[in-house]
Amino acid sequence: MGCKHCRGGFFDGRFGQDVECVNGVLIDIDEAHEGPSDTVYPVAPCHPMWERQRTDPDAETWVNDTCERLAAWRSQGPTTQQDTPHGK
């Protein structure tokens, strides 16, 4: 089941043409499947640090866990998404 907050992961181009929510990460789905595992990405609106990212986009005052979230998603398959406080 996809994130209810992110409407199943699709944003209708609001964050870029092919950007979707993948386990709380804003990323192109092809890059989510095949991209590098050590690249930090922006968090999605359902991520608990969404508001912090808006005020501190370089993550100097908060932990960006997108690498870990993508690794978890890749290891369990594309239908698994972590529960997030805003995404339930």
PDB file of N, CA, C and O in Angstrom:
ATOM      1  N   MET A   1       0.841  -1.181   0.000  1.00  0.00           N
ATOM      2  CA  MET A   1       0.000   0.000   0.000  1.00  0.00           C
ATOM      3  C   MET A   1       0.886   1.243   0.000  1.00  0.00           C
ATOM      4  O   MET A   1       1.865   1.303   0.744  1.00  0.00           O
ATOM      5  N   GLY A   2       0.560   2.212  -0.806  1.00  0.00           N
ATOM      6  CA  GLY A   2       1.325   3.443  -0.898  1.00  0.00           C
ATOM      7  C   GLY A   2       0.982   4.406   0.220  1.00  0.00           C
ATOM      8  O   GLY A   2       0.063   4.169   1.003  1.00  0.00           O
ATOM      9  N   CYS A   3       1.714   5.468   0.282  1.00  0.00           N
ATOM     10  CA  CYS A   3       1.532   6.479   1.308  1.00  0.00           C
ATOM     11  C   CYS A   3       0.258   7.277   1.035  1.00  0.00           C
ATOM     12  O   CYS A   3       0.107   7.852  -0.042  1.00  0.00           O
ATOM     13  N   LYS A   4      -0.649   7.314   1.995  1.00  0.00           N
ATOM     14  CA  LYS A   4      -1.902   8.055   1.817  1.00  0.00           C
ATOM     15  C   LYS A   4      -1.645   9.556   1.704  1.00  0.00           C
ATOM     16  O   LYS A   4      -2.311  10.252   0.938  1.00  0.00           O
ATOM     17  N   HIS A   5      -0.670  10.052   2.477  1.00  0.00           N
ATOM     18  CA  HIS A   5      -0.354  11.475   2.443  1.00  0.00           C
ATOM     19  C   HIS A   5       0.164  11.879   1.067  1.00  0.00           C
ATOM     20  O   HIS A   5      -0.157  12.954   0.560  1.00  0.00           O
ATOM     21  N   CYS A   6       0.966  11.007   0.473  1.00  0.00           N
ATOM     22  CA  CYS A   6       1.563  11.304  -0.830  1.00  0.00           C
ATOM     23  C   CYS A   6       0.698  10.787  -1.980  1.00  0.00           C
ATOM     24  O   CYS A   6       1.161  10.737  -3.120  1.00  0.00           O
ATOM     25  N   ARG A   7      -0.520  10.412  -1.706  1.00  0.00           N
ATOM     26  CA  ARG A   7      -1.470   9.939  -2.727  1.00  0.00           C
ATOM     27  C   ARG A   7      -0.888   8.802  -3.550  1.00  0.00           C
ATOM     28  O   ARG A   7      -0.882   8.847  -4.780  1.00  0.00           O
ATOM     29  N   GLY A   8      -0.403   7.792  -2.862  1.00  0.00           N
ATOM     30  CA  GLY A   8       0.137   6.635  -3.559  1.00  0.00           C
ATOM     31  C   GLY A   8       1.525   6.859  -4.112  1.00  0.00           C
ATOM     32  O   GLY A   8       2.033   6.026  -4.863  1.00  0.00           O
ATOM     33  N   GLY A   9       2.147   7.965  -3.756  1.00  0.00           N
ATOM     34  CA  GLY A   9       3.513   8.218  -4.186  1.00  0.00           C
ATOM     35  C   GLY A   9       3.648   9.164  -5.356  1.00  0.00           C
ATOM     36  O   GLY A   9       4.745   9.659  -5.614  1.00  0.00           O
ATOM     37  N   PHE A  10       2.571   9.434  -6.074  1.00  0.00           N
ATOM     38  CA  PHE A  10       2.664  10.264  -7.278  1.00  0.00           C
ATOM     39  C   PHE A  10       2.257  11.702  -6.975  1.00  0.00           C
ATOM     40  O   PHE A  10       1.265  11.943  -6.287  1.00  0.00           O
ATOM     41  N   PHE A  11       3.034  12.659  -7.496  1.00  0.00           N
ATOM     42  CA  PHE A  11       2.821  14.068  -7.173  1.00  0.00           C
ATOM     43  C   PHE A  11       2.385  14.920  -8.360  1.00  0.00           C
ATOM     44  O   PHE A  11       2.369  16.147  -8.256  1.00  0.00           O
ATOM     45  N   ASP A  12       2.039  14.312  -9.464  1.00  0.00           N
ATOM     46  CA  ASP A  12       1.567  15.061 -10.637  1.00  0.00           C
ATOM     47  C   ASP A  12       2.543  16.155 -11.070  1.00  0.00           C
ATOM     48  O   ASP A  12       2.121  17.236 -11.481  1.00  0.00           O
ATOM     49  N   GLY A  13       3.841  15.877 -10.978  1.00  0.00           N
ATOM     50  CA  GLY A  13       4.860  16.811 -11.444  1.00  0.00           C
ATOM     51  C   GLY A  13       5.204  17.936 -10.495  1.00  0.00           C
ATOM     52  O   GLY A  13       5.975  18.819 -10.870  1.00  0.00           O
ATOM     53  N   ARG A  14       4.670  17.950  -9.277  1.00  0.00           N
ATOM     54  CA  ARG A  14       4.943  19.049  -8.343  1.00  0.00           C
ATOM     55  C   ARG A  14       6.408  19.152  -7.940  1.00  0.00           C
ATOM     56  O   ARG A  14       6.879  20.249  -7.640  1.00  0.00           O
ATOM     57  N   PHE A  15       7.146  18.034  -7.926  1.00  0.00           N
ATOM     58  CA  PHE A  15       8.550  18.041  -7.508  1.00  0.00           C
ATOM     59  C   PHE A  15       9.487  17.674  -8.648  1.00  0.00           C
ATOM     60  O   PHE A  15      10.661  17.388  -8.414  1.00  0.00           O
ATOM     61  N   GLY A  16       8.996  17.679  -9.854  1.00  0.00           N
ATOM     62  CA  GLY A  16       9.772  17.264 -11.019  1.00  0.00           C
ATOM     63  C   GLY A  16       8.955  16.261 -11.805  1.00  0.00           C
ATOM     64  O   GLY A  16       8.020  15.662 -11.274  1.00  0.00           O
ATOM     65  N   GLN A  17       9.297  16.080 -13.043  1.00  0.00           N
ATOM     66  CA  GLN A  17       8.467  15.294 -13.946  1.00  0.00           C
ATOM     67  C   GLN A  17       8.221  13.864 -13.478  1.00  0.00           C
ATOM     68  O   GLN A  17       7.073  13.420 -13.455  1.00  0.00           O
ATOM     69  N   ASP A  18       9.263  13.136 -13.107  1.00  0.00           N
ATOM     70  CA  ASP A  18       9.108  11.729 -12.753  1.00  0.00           C
ATOM     71  C   ASP A  18       9.369  11.448 -11.279  1.00  0.00           C
ATOM     72  O   ASP A  18       9.623  10.301 -10.914  1.00  0.00           O
ATOM     73  N   VAL A  19       9.312  12.457 -10.432  1.00  0.00           N
ATOM     74  CA  VAL A  19       9.612  12.276  -9.013  1.00  0.00           C
ATOM     75  C   VAL A  19       8.403  11.704  -8.287  1.00  0.00           C
ATOM     76  O   VAL A  19       7.276  12.167  -8.458  1.00  0.00           O
ATOM     77  N   GLU A  20       8.666  10.677  -7.465  1.00  0.00           N
ATOM     78  CA  GLU A  20       7.629  10.014  -6.684  1.00  0.00           C
ATOM     79  C   GLU A  20       8.091   9.881  -5.241  1.00  0.00           C
ATOM     80  O   GLU A  20       9.260  10.112  -4.931  1.00  0.00           O
ATOM     81  N   CYS A  21       7.169   9.510  -4.362  1.00  0.00           N
ATOM     82  CA  CYS A  21       7.515   9.170  -2.987  1.00  0.00           C
ATOM     83  C   CYS A  21       7.814   7.682  -2.938  1.00  0.00           C
ATOM     84  O   CYS A  21       6.950   6.856  -3.231  1.00  0.00           O
ATOM     85  N   VAL A  22       9.037   7.346  -2.568  1.00  0.00           N
ATOM     86  CA  VAL A  22       9.437   5.954  -2.398  1.00  0.00           C
ATOM     87  C   VAL A  22       9.919   5.813  -0.961  1.00  0.00           C
ATOM     88  O   VAL A  22      11.044   6.194  -0.637  1.00  0.00           O
ATOM     89  N   ASN A  23       9.070   5.268  -0.105  1.00  0.00           N
ATOM     90  CA  ASN A  23       9.405   5.046   1.305  1.00  0.00           C
ATOM     91  C   ASN A  23       9.840   6.334   2.004  1.00  0.00           C
ATOM     92  O   ASN A  23      10.778   6.331   2.801  1.00  0.00           O
ATOM     93  N   GLY A  24       9.154   7.428   1.699  1.00  0.00           N
ATOM     94  CA  GLY A  24       9.465   8.708   2.327  1.00  0.00           C
ATOM     95  C   GLY A  24      10.576   9.491   1.661  1.00  0.00           C
ATOM     96  O   GLY A  24      11.059  10.475   2.221  1.00  0.00           O
ATOM     97  N   VAL A  25      10.991   9.071   0.468  1.00  0.00           N
ATOM     98  CA  VAL A  25      12.078   9.718  -0.268  1.00  0.00           C
ATOM     99  C   VAL A  25      11.529  10.259  -1.584  1.00  0.00           C
ATOM    100  O   VAL A  25      10.803   9.551  -2.283  1.00  0.00           O
ATOM    101  N   LEU A  26      11.861  11.501  -1.934  1.00  0.00           N
ATOM    102  CA  LEU A  26      11.486  12.052  -3.236  1.00  0.00           C
ATOM    103  C   LEU A  26      12.535  11.631  -4.249  1.00  0.00           C
ATOM    104  O   LEU A  26      13.686  12.061  -4.170  1.00  0.00           O
ATOM    105  N   ILE A  27      12.142  10.787  -5.204  1.00  0.00           N
ATOM    106  CA  ILE A  27      13.118  10.217  -6.130  1.00  0.00           C
ATOM    107  C   ILE A  27      12.416   9.716  -7.386  1.00  0.00           C
ATOM    108  O   ILE A  27      11.247   9.331  -7.341  1.00  0.00           O
ATOM    109  N   ASP A  28      13.129   9.722  -8.497  1.00  0.00           N
ATOM    110  CA  ASP A  28      12.655   9.098  -9.731  1.00  0.00           C
ATOM    111  C   ASP A  28      12.624   7.588  -9.500  1.00  0.00           C
ATOM    112  O   ASP A  28      13.574   7.035  -8.946  1.00  0.00           O
ATOM    113  N   ILE A  29      11.561   6.920  -9.912  1.00  0.00           N
ATOM    114  CA  ILE A  29      11.404   5.491  -9.633  1.00  0.00           C
ATOM    115  C   ILE A  29      12.520   4.658 -10.260  1.00  0.00           C
ATOM    116  O   ILE A  29      12.951   3.669  -9.667  1.00  0.00           O
ATOM    117  N   ASP A  30      12.993   5.037 -11.443  1.00  0.00           N
ATOM    118  CA  ASP A  30      14.102   4.298 -12.062  1.00  0.00           C
ATOM    119  C   ASP A  30      15.376   4.436 -11.233  1.00  0.00           C
ATOM    120  O   ASP A  30      16.131   3.477 -11.069  1.00  0.00           O
ATOM    121  N   GLU A  31      15.602   5.638 -10.715  1.00  0.00           N
ATOM    122  CA  GLU A  31      16.769   5.858  -9.870  1.00  0.00           C
ATOM    123  C   GLU A  31      16.624   5.120  -8.538  1.00  0.00           C
ATOM    124  O   GLU A  31      17.611   4.647  -7.974  1.00  0.00           O
ATOM    125  N   ALA A  32      15.402   5.027  -8.045  1.00  0.00           N
ATOM    126  CA  ALA A  32      15.171   4.273  -6.807  1.00  0.00           C
ATOM    127  C   ALA A  32      15.559   2.814  -6.987  1.00  0.00           C
ATOM    128  O   ALA A  32      16.143   2.203  -6.092  1.00  0.00           O
ATOM    129  N   HIS A  33      15.233   2.260  -8.147  1.00  0.00           N
ATOM    130  CA  HIS A  33      15.559   0.858  -8.425  1.00  0.00           C
ATOM    131  C   HIS A  33      17.036   0.652  -8.747  1.00  0.00           C
ATOM    132  O   HIS A  33      17.644  -0.306  -8.271  1.00  0.00           O
ATOM    133  N   GLU A  34      17.611   1.534  -9.543  1.00  0.00           N
ATOM    134  CA  GLU A  34      18.934   1.282 -10.119  1.00  0.00           C
ATOM    135  C   GLU A  34      20.001   2.303  -9.756  1.00  0.00           C
ATOM    136  O   GLU A  34      21.159   2.137 -10.139  1.00  0.00           O
ATOM    137  N   GLY A  35      19.645   3.349  -9.030  1.00  0.00           N
ATOM    138  CA  GLY A  35      20.591   4.419  -8.735  1.00  0.00           C
ATOM    139  C   GLY A  35      21.587   4.056  -7.652  1.00  0.00           C
ATOM    140  O   GLY A  35      21.539   2.961  -7.091  1.00  0.00           O
ATOM    141  N   PRO A  36      22.498   4.988  -7.358  1.00  0.00           N
ATOM    142  CA  PRO A  36      23.519   4.741  -6.342  1.00  0.00           C
ATOM    143  C   PRO A  36      22.903   4.590  -4.951  1.00  0.00           C
ATOM    144  O   PRO A  36      21.837   5.139  -4.671  1.00  0.00           O
ATOM    145  N   SER A  37      23.574   3.853  -4.098  1.00  0.00           N
ATOM    146  CA  SER A  37      23.047   3.611  -2.754  1.00  0.00           C
ATOM    147  C   SER A  37      23.602   4.586  -1.718  1.00  0.00           C
ATOM    148  O   SER A  37      23.185   4.562  -0.560  1.00  0.00           O
ATOM    149  N   ASP A  38      24.532   5.438  -2.122  1.00  0.00           N
ATOM    150  CA  ASP A  38      25.145   6.359  -1.166  1.00  0.00           C
ATOM    151  C   ASP A  38      24.824   7.825  -1.450  1.00  0.00           C
ATOM    152  O   ASP A  38      25.531   8.716  -0.980  1.00  0.00           O
ATOM    153  N   THR A  39      23.774   8.077  -2.208  1.00  0.00           N
ATOM    154  CA  THR A  39      23.362   9.437  -2.538  1.00  0.00           C
ATOM    155  C   THR A  39      22.221   9.857  -1.622  1.00  0.00           C
ATOM    156  O   THR A  39      21.277   9.095  -1.411  1.00  0.00           O
ATOM    157  N   VAL A  40      22.306  11.064  -1.080  1.00  0.00           N
ATOM    158  CA  VAL A  40      21.259  11.598  -0.217  1.00  0.00           C
ATOM    159  C   VAL A  40      20.233  12.315  -1.093  1.00  0.00           C
ATOM    160  O   VAL A  40      20.594  13.091  -1.978  1.00  0.00           O
ATOM    161  N   TYR A  41      18.952  12.049  -0.837  1.00  0.00           N
ATOM    162  CA  TYR A  41      17.856  12.639  -1.605  1.00  0.00           C
ATOM    163  C   TYR A  41      16.975  13.474  -0.680  1.00  0.00           C
ATOM    164  O   TYR A  41      17.063  13.336   0.540  1.00  0.00           O
ATOM    165  N   PRO A  42      16.131  14.336  -1.238  1.00  0.00           N
ATOM    166  CA  PRO A  42      15.181  15.069  -0.408  1.00  0.00           C
ATOM    167  C   PRO A  42      14.135  14.114   0.171  1.00  0.00           C
ATOM    168  O   PRO A  42      13.830  13.077  -0.418  1.00  0.00           O
ATOM    169  N   VAL A  43      13.598  14.481   1.323  1.00  0.00           N
ATOM    170  CA  VAL A  43      12.542  13.673   1.924  1.00  0.00           C
ATOM    171  C   VAL A  43      11.188  14.107   1.364  1.00  0.00           C
ATOM    172  O   VAL A  43      11.031  15.234   0.895  1.00  0.00           O
ATOM    173  N   ALA A  44      10.220  13.203   1.420  1.00  0.00           N
ATOM    174  CA  ALA A  44       8.869  13.444   0.905  1.00  0.00           C
ATOM    175  C   ALA A  44       7.995  14.105   1.979  1.00  0.00           C
ATOM    176  O   ALA A  44       8.371  14.132   3.150  1.00  0.00           O
ATOM    177  N   PRO A  45       6.836  14.635   1.587  1.00  0.00           N
ATOM    178  CA  PRO A  45       5.941  15.268   2.561  1.00  0.00           C
ATOM    179  C   PRO A  45       5.513  14.351   3.707  1.00  0.00           C
ATOM    180  O   PRO A  45       5.183  14.844   4.786  1.00  0.00           O
ATOM    181  N   CYS A  46       5.508  13.036   3.504  1.00  0.00           N
ATOM    182  CA  CYS A  46       5.115  12.113   4.571  1.00  0.00           C
ATOM    183  C   CYS A  46       6.234  11.851   5.569  1.00  0.00           C
ATOM    184  O   CYS A  46       5.981  11.297   6.639  1.00  0.00           O
ATOM    185  N   HIS A  47       7.459  12.234   5.246  1.00  0.00           N
ATOM    186  CA  HIS A  47       8.614  11.976   6.113  1.00  0.00           C
ATOM    187  C   HIS A  47       8.534  12.864   7.358  1.00  0.00           C
ATOM    188  O   HIS A  47       8.152  14.030   7.260  1.00  0.00           O
ATOM    189  N   PRO A  48       8.891  12.323   8.527  1.00  0.00           N
ATOM    190  CA  PRO A  48       8.805  13.126   9.750  1.00  0.00           C
ATOM    191  C   PRO A  48       9.695  14.374   9.751  1.00  0.00           C
ATOM    192  O   PRO A  48       9.468  15.282  10.551  1.00  0.00           O
ATOM    193  N   MET A  49      10.691  14.437   8.881  1.00  0.00           N
ATOM    194  CA  MET A  49      11.586  15.596   8.827  1.00  0.00           C
ATOM    195  C   MET A  49      11.242  16.564   7.691  1.00  0.00           C
ATOM    196  O   MET A  49      12.043  17.442   7.371  1.00  0.00           O
ATOM    197  N   TRP A  50      10.076  16.418   7.086  1.00  0.00           N
ATOM    198  CA  TRP A  50       9.660  17.276   5.976  1.00  0.00           C
ATOM    199  C   TRP A  50       9.728  18.760   6.355  1.00  0.00           C
ATOM    200  O   TRP A  50      10.313  19.558   5.622  1.00  0.00           O
ATOM    201  N   GLU A  51       9.145  19.126   7.474  1.00  0.00           N
ATOM    202  CA  GLU A  51       9.142  20.536   7.887  1.00  0.00           C
ATOM    203  C   GLU A  51      10.557  21.025   8.193  1.00  0.00           C
ATOM    204  O   GLU A  51      10.902  22.159   7.859  1.00  0.00           O
ATOM    205  N   ARG A  52      11.372  20.191   8.819  1.00  0.00           N
ATOM    206  CA  ARG A  52      12.762  20.569   9.109  1.00  0.00           C
ATOM    207  C   ARG A  52      13.534  20.789   7.813  1.00  0.00           C
ATOM    208  O   ARG A  52      14.349  21.707   7.720  1.00  0.00           O
ATOM    209  N   GLN A  53      13.278  19.950   6.817  1.00  0.00           N
ATOM    210  CA  GLN A  53      13.956  20.092   5.530  1.00  0.00           C
ATOM    211  C   GLN A  53      13.611  21.423   4.872  1.00  0.00           C
ATOM    212  O   GLN A  53      14.450  22.039   4.215  1.00  0.00           O
ATOM    213  N   ARG A  54      12.378  21.853   5.054  1.00  0.00           N
ATOM    214  CA  ARG A  54      11.954  23.115   4.443  1.00  0.00           C
ATOM    215  C   ARG A  54      12.739  24.297   5.004  1.00  0.00           C
ATOM    216  O   ARG A  54      13.011  25.255   4.281  1.00  0.00           O
ATOM    217  N   THR A  55      13.104  24.240   6.280  1.00  0.00           N
ATOM    218  CA  THR A  55      13.858  25.338   6.888  1.00  0.00           C
ATOM    219  C   THR A  55      15.366  25.112   6.849  1.00  0.00           C
ATOM    220  O   THR A  55      16.141  26.060   6.977  1.00  0.00           O
ATOM    221  N   ASP A  56      15.789  23.845   6.670  1.00  0.00           N
ATOM    222  CA  ASP A  56      17.213  23.501   6.627  1.00  0.00           C
ATOM    223  C   ASP A  56      17.437  22.451   5.536  1.00  0.00           C
ATOM    224  O   ASP A  56      17.619  21.274   5.848  1.00  0.00           O
ATOM    225  N   PRO A  57      17.426  22.858   4.259  1.00  0.00           N
ATOM    226  CA  PRO A  57      17.519  21.891   3.160  1.00  0.00           C
ATOM    227  C   PRO A  57      18.842  21.132   3.095  1.00  0.00           C
ATOM    228  O   PRO A  57      18.914  20.083   2.455  1.00  0.00           O
ATOM    229  N   ASP A  58      19.886  21.639   3.742  1.00  0.00           N
ATOM    230  CA  ASP A  58      21.181  20.955   3.727  1.00  0.00           C
ATOM    231  C   ASP A  58      21.334  19.946   4.863  1.00  0.00           C
ATOM    232  O   ASP A  58      22.386  19.321   4.997  1.00  0.00           O
ATOM    233  N   ALA A  59      20.304  19.784   5.672  1.00  0.00           N
ATOM    234  CA  ALA A  59      20.276  18.815   6.779  1.00  0.00           C
ATOM    235  C   ALA A  59      21.422  19.015   7.763  1.00  0.00           C
ATOM    236  O   ALA A  59      22.037  18.053   8.224  1.00  0.00           O
ATOM    237  N   GLU A  60      21.697  20.266   8.074  1.00  0.00           N
ATOM    238  CA  GLU A  60      22.750  20.544   9.054  1.00  0.00           C
ATOM    239  C   GLU A  60      22.256  20.355  10.483  1.00  0.00           C
ATOM    240  O   GLU A  60      23.062  20.129  11.387  1.00  0.00           O
ATOM    241  N   THR A  61      20.939  20.443  10.703  1.00  0.00           N
ATOM    242  CA  THR A  61      20.385  20.336  12.059  1.00  0.00           C
ATOM    243  C   THR A  61      19.461  19.135  12.230  1.00  0.00           C
ATOM    244  O   THR A  61      18.786  19.023  13.254  1.00  0.00           O
ATOM    245  N   TRP A  62      19.417  18.244  11.259  1.00  0.00           N
ATOM    246  CA  TRP A  62      18.583  17.040  11.341  1.00  0.00           C
ATOM    247  C   TRP A  62      19.247  15.930  10.542  1.00  0.00           C
ATOM    248  O   TRP A  62      20.133  16.186   9.727  1.00  0.00           O
ATOM    249  N   VAL A  63      18.815  14.700  10.780  1.00  0.00           N
ATOM    250  CA  VAL A  63      19.418  13.538  10.123  1.00  0.00           C
ATOM    251  C   VAL A  63      18.600  13.163   8.893  1.00  0.00           C
ATOM    252  O   VAL A  63      17.406  12.882   8.995  1.00  0.00           O
ATOM    253  N   ASN A  64      19.244  13.160   7.735  1.00  0.00           N
ATOM    254  CA  ASN A  64      18.598  12.721   6.502  1.00  0.00           C
ATOM    255  C   ASN A  64      18.852  11.220   6.360  1.00  0.00           C
ATOM    256  O   ASN A  64      19.981  10.794   6.117  1.00  0.00           O
ATOM    257  N   ASP A  65      17.797  10.430   6.514  1.00  0.00           N
ATOM    258  CA  ASP A  65      17.922   8.969   6.493  1.00  0.00           C
ATOM    259  C   ASP A  65      17.499   8.350   5.162  1.00  0.00           C
ATOM    260  O   ASP A  65      17.107   7.184   5.116  1.00  0.00           O
ATOM    261  N   THR A  66      17.577   9.128   4.079  1.00  0.00           N
ATOM    262  CA  THR A  66      17.090   8.618   2.796  1.00  0.00           C
ATOM    263  C   THR A  66      17.897   7.434   2.281  1.00  0.00           C
ATOM    264  O   THR A  66      17.334   6.557   1.626  1.00  0.00           O
ATOM    265  N   CYS A  67      19.183   7.382   2.551  1.00  0.00           N
ATOM    266  CA  CYS A  67      19.986   6.225   2.111  1.00  0.00           C
ATOM    267  C   CYS A  67      19.479   4.953   2.779  1.00  0.00           C
ATOM    268  O   CYS A  67      19.338   3.919   2.125  1.00  0.00           O
ATOM    269  N   GLU A  68      19.208   5.024   4.073  1.00  0.00           N
ATOM    270  CA  GLU A  68      18.711   3.866   4.808  1.00  0.00           C
ATOM    271  C   GLU A  68      17.312   3.470   4.344  1.00  0.00           C
ATOM    272  O   GLU A  68      17.014   2.283   4.214  1.00  0.00           O
ATOM    273  N   ARG A  69      16.447   4.467   4.092  1.00  0.00           N
ATOM    274  CA  ARG A  69      15.084   4.180   3.636  1.00  0.00           C
ATOM    275  C   ARG A  69      15.089   3.506   2.264  1.00  0.00           C
ATOM    276  O   ARG A  69      14.330   2.566   2.027  1.00  0.00           O
ATOM    277  N   LEU A  70      15.948   3.988   1.362  1.00  0.00           N
ATOM    278  CA  LEU A  70      16.026   3.355   0.044  1.00  0.00           C
ATOM    279  C   LEU A  70      16.588   1.944   0.143  1.00  0.00           C
ATOM    280  O   LEU A  70      16.123   1.041  -0.553  1.00  0.00           O
ATOM    281  N   ALA A  71      17.578   1.748   0.999  1.00  0.00           N
ATOM    282  CA  ALA A  71      18.141   0.403   1.183  1.00  0.00           C
ATOM    283  C   ALA A  71      17.078  -0.550   1.710  1.00  0.00           C
ATOM    284  O   ALA A  71      16.994  -1.692   1.256  1.00  0.00           O
ATOM    285  N   ALA A  72      16.264  -0.097   2.664  1.00  0.00           N
ATOM    286  CA  ALA A  72      15.194  -0.940   3.205  1.00  0.00           C
ATOM    287  C   ALA A  72      14.163  -1.253   2.126  1.00  0.00           C
ATOM    288  O   ALA A  72      13.700  -2.388   2.018  1.00  0.00           O
ATOM    289  N   TRP A  73      13.806  -0.255   1.334  1.00  0.00           N
ATOM    290  CA  TRP A  73      12.824  -0.454   0.271  1.00  0.00           C
ATOM    291  C   TRP A  73      13.349  -1.424  -0.778  1.00  0.00           C
ATOM    292  O   TRP A  73      12.630  -2.317  -1.226  1.00  0.00           O
ATOM    293  N   ARG A  74      14.600  -1.242  -1.164  1.00  0.00           N
ATOM    294  CA  ARG A  74      15.198  -2.123  -2.175  1.00  0.00           C
ATOM    295  C   ARG A  74      15.299  -3.559  -1.681  1.00  0.00           C
ATOM    296  O   ARG A  74      15.118  -4.490  -2.465  1.00  0.00           O
ATOM    297  N   SER A  75      15.580  -3.755  -0.407  1.00  0.00           N
ATOM    298  CA  SER A  75      15.752  -5.115   0.112  1.00  0.00           C
ATOM    299  C   SER A  75      14.426  -5.843   0.295  1.00  0.00           C
ATOM    300  O   SER A  75      14.398  -7.074   0.278  1.00  0.00           O
ATOM    301  N   GLN A  76      13.323  -5.107   0.471  1.00  0.00           N
ATOM    302  CA  GLN A  76      12.030  -5.732   0.721  1.00  0.00           C
ATOM    303  C   GLN A  76      11.090  -5.679  -0.466  1.00  0.00           C
ATOM    304  O   GLN A  76      10.052  -6.342  -0.450  1.00  0.00           O
ATOM    305  N   GLY A  77      11.408  -4.930  -1.473  1.00  0.00           N
ATOM    306  CA  GLY A  77      10.560  -4.848  -2.652  1.00  0.00           C
ATOM    307  C   GLY A  77       9.805  -3.544  -2.731  1.00  0.00           C
ATOM    308  O   GLY A  77       9.679  -2.833  -1.734  1.00  0.00           O
ATOM    309  N   PRO A  78       9.301  -3.221  -3.909  1.00  0.00           N
ATOM    310  CA  PRO A  78       8.680  -1.920  -4.162  1.00  0.00           C
ATOM    311  C   PRO A  78       7.327  -1.707  -3.499  1.00  0.00           C
ATOM    312  O   PRO A  78       6.830  -0.582  -3.514  1.00  0.00           O
ATOM    313  N   THR A  79       6.704  -2.736  -2.916  1.00  0.00           N
ATOM    314  CA  THR A  79       5.397  -2.539  -2.304  1.00  0.00           C
ATOM    315  C   THR A  79       5.490  -2.240  -0.819  1.00  0.00           C
ATOM    316  O   THR A  79       4.462  -1.991  -0.189  1.00  0.00           O
ATOM    317  N   THR A  80       6.690  -2.255  -0.231  1.00  0.00           N
ATOM    318  CA  THR A  80       6.864  -2.028   1.196  1.00  0.00           C
ATOM    319  C   THR A  80       7.220  -0.576   1.449  1.00  0.00           C
ATOM    320  O   THR A  80       8.104  -0.022   0.794  1.00  0.00           O
ATOM    321  N   GLN A  81       6.529   0.043   2.404  1.00  0.00           N
ATOM    322  CA  GLN A  81       6.832   1.416   2.780  1.00  0.00           C
ATOM    323  C   GLN A  81       6.832   1.510   4.292  1.00  0.00           C
ATOM    324  O   GLN A  81       5.947   0.966   4.952  1.00  0.00           O
ATOM    325  N   GLN A  82       7.827   2.203   4.848  1.00  0.00           N
ATOM    326  CA  GLN A  82       7.876   2.393   6.291  1.00  0.00           C
ATOM    327  C   GLN A  82       6.701   3.247   6.714  1.00  0.00           C
ATOM    328  O   GLN A  82       6.278   4.149   5.990  1.00  0.00           O
ATOM    329  N   ASP A  83       6.173   2.953   7.903  1.00  0.00           N
ATOM    330  CA  ASP A  83       5.152   3.828   8.463  1.00  0.00           C
ATOM    331  C   ASP A  83       5.825   5.099   8.939  1.00  0.00           C
ATOM    332  O   ASP A  83       6.878   5.054   9.576  1.00  0.00           O
ATOM    333  N   THR A  84       5.222   6.218   8.632  1.00  0.00           N
ATOM    334  CA  THR A  84       5.714   7.495   9.106  1.00  0.00           C
ATOM    335  C   THR A  84       4.562   8.189   9.805  1.00  0.00           C
ATOM    336  O   THR A  84       3.405   7.917   9.482  1.00  0.00           O
ATOM    337  N   PRO A  85       4.836   9.080  10.756  1.00  0.00           N
ATOM    338  CA  PRO A  85       3.756   9.722  11.495  1.00  0.00           C
ATOM    339  C   PRO A  85       2.746  10.424  10.595  1.00  0.00           C
ATOM    340  O   PRO A  85       1.551  10.418  10.890  1.00  0.00           O
ATOM    341  N   HIS A  86       3.207  11.025   9.507  1.00  0.00           N
ATOM    342  CA  HIS A  86       2.297  11.764   8.634  1.00  0.00           C
ATOM    343  C   HIS A  86       1.723  10.901   7.530  1.00  0.00           C
ATOM    344  O   HIS A  86       0.736  11.287   6.903  1.00  0.00           O
ATOM    345  N   GLY A  87       2.311   9.745   7.274  1.00  0.00           N
ATOM    346  CA  GLY A  87       1.898   8.912   6.151  1.00  0.00           C
ATOM    347  C   GLY A  87       0.881   7.847   6.482  1.00  0.00           C
ATOM    348  O   GLY A  87       0.436   7.133   5.583  1.00  0.00           O
ATOM    349  N   LYS A  88       0.495   7.713   7.739  1.00  0.00           N
ATOM    350  CA  LYS A  88      -0.460   6.666   8.128  1.00  0.00           C
ATOM    351  C   LYS A  88      -1.859   7.006   7.710  1.00  0.00           C
ATOM    352  O   LYS A  88      -2.784   6.232   7.959  1.00  0.00           O
TER     353      LYS A  88
END
